[in-house]
Amino acid sequence: MLFAAYGLCFAIQNKISSLWKIGFLNVLLTCTFCLGFHCGWLIYSCTWLLDYWQFDQAPFQWAQALNFAFGGAAWCYGVDAMIKWLEGDE
């Protein structure tokens, strides 16, 4: 799920250029940590929905979603920094 969060983060930042035309999103799109946070809870929510529909799982766990959001933020920032270092951008 962390790789899915990073994949979504990367796609939003680098591949969906139409989002850069929306003014208030520019700050969010430049911060990998911030966008990773939102991608983290979004991926957790989508995974929970799929599990809930398929297996009729327990109610949504807000604490787990928040933990995964911060985990996704740290993961996306760390992977992005490592890739930029390997590419020689920083």
Residue pairs with C-beta under 8 A, 6 or more apart in sequence:
1 43
1 44
1 47
1 68
2 40
2 71
2 72
2 75
4 43
5 36
5 39
5 40
5 42
5 43
5 72
5 75
5 76
6 36
6 39
6 72
6 75
6 76
6 79
6 80
8 39
8 42
8 43
9 32
9 35
9 36
9 39
9 72
9 76
9 80
10 80
12 19
12 29
12 35
12 39
13 29
13 32
13 35
19 25
19 29
20 26
20 29
27 34
28 34
28 35
28 38
29 35
32 76
32 77
32 80
32 81
33 73
33 74
33 76
33 77
34 73
35 76
36 72
36 73
36 74
36 75
36 76
36 77
37 69
37 70
37 72
37 73
38 69
39 72
39 76
40 68
40 69
40 70
40 71
40 72
40 73
40 75
40 76
41 65
41 66
41 68
41 69
41 72
43 68
43 72
44 64
44 65
44 68
44 69
44 72
45 60
45 65
48 57
48 60
48 61
48 65
51 57
81 90
84 90
